[in-house]
């Protein structure tokens, strides 16, 4: 089996959050590391989509698009 290199990052969280992390990891039969890696991937995905949405909204404002009908008119 191939070993994957890892970097260790220590974080501190309030005790209540630590308990929630431990509970969810246990419920999902995952390690805390797996759970937090997945949480970061979801965060990063949402952040990327927020940027894309902001670009789209700025473009729509610049083009005067206010409805789907406007999009169909421009695309048609």
Residue pairs with C-beta under 8 A, 6 or more apart in sequence:
13 21
21 32
21 35
21 36
22 32
24 35
25 31
25 32
25 34
25 35
28 35
30 38
59 65
60 66
63 74
64 70
65 71
65 74
